[in-house]
Structure formats: structure tokens, C-alpha cells
Amino acid sequence: MAKLVSAFIIGLALFAQASTAQKTTPLTSDELNRRTVERRPVREFWSVTVYSLETSSFFLNAPNLTLGSLDKGLTKNADGSVDLYFGPKPPAGKESNWLYTQAGQKWFPWFRVYGPEKAILDKSWKLPDIERVN
């Protein structure tokens, strides 16, 4: 699993930050990355936002700042999971599931879960690693 840098709960929300793609160095924007979000034990919704490691802020010129389970255009897989893509350019046909990361920049995601159920809180459900696509 991705190295969990921090996680905290505020009210009915869980916030988690993962910093690596199956290794111990920060994620970089020169490659396309993917995270498959499996069917999750969430009462409300989940969302993910990416930030520049340099500024801890959003990337300028990003067409979307966040993706989440309430997004109507999000494409789901046959099993109900969702493939999220992160990189400087979207993969063909997957634009609705893509978040922009500026080429040459290091970045980190925050994954938010609103209304986490027991499997998240007792850690029996794990968020899959972010993996490089190319």
C-alpha cells in the first residue's frame, strides 16, 4: 500500500494523504499515474484533490481541482470501482477521471472520505496504491 503520511478524522470525515507510488520517493508529474478506488464502505461520499509538493497548493490552470464519487461524469468500471488518473495529460477517453498535475512538479494527493463506515475506521479496508501507468 502507499505510504500513509498522515490521516485524521474530523466529525464524520476521514482525511488521508499518501505520498508515494509503491516506493519511498514523492510522486512526480512526468508520468501518468492511476489509483483504482474499489467499492468503498462510505455512507456519504469520497473525493480526491492533488497539490503541488513545492507550494502545498493547487496546480495553476488545472481544469478540475477535485474528483469524487458524486461527480456525475465519473466513469465507473463494471465492478463499481473507479480508476482515477493523475498526470500532465489525460489518457485518451478517460478525461472525466483525470486530475491535472504539472509536468516536472512533485505532488501529493489528499483522499477524503465523508461518512466512513466501520471497515475504514478499523482499517480492514485499504485504499490501493497509486501506480504508474507509463
Summary of the structure (lengths in Angstrom):
residues: 134
radius of gyration: 14.0
end to end distance: 19.1
largest distance: 38.8
contacts: 386
relative contact order: 0.35
helix: 5%
strand: 43%
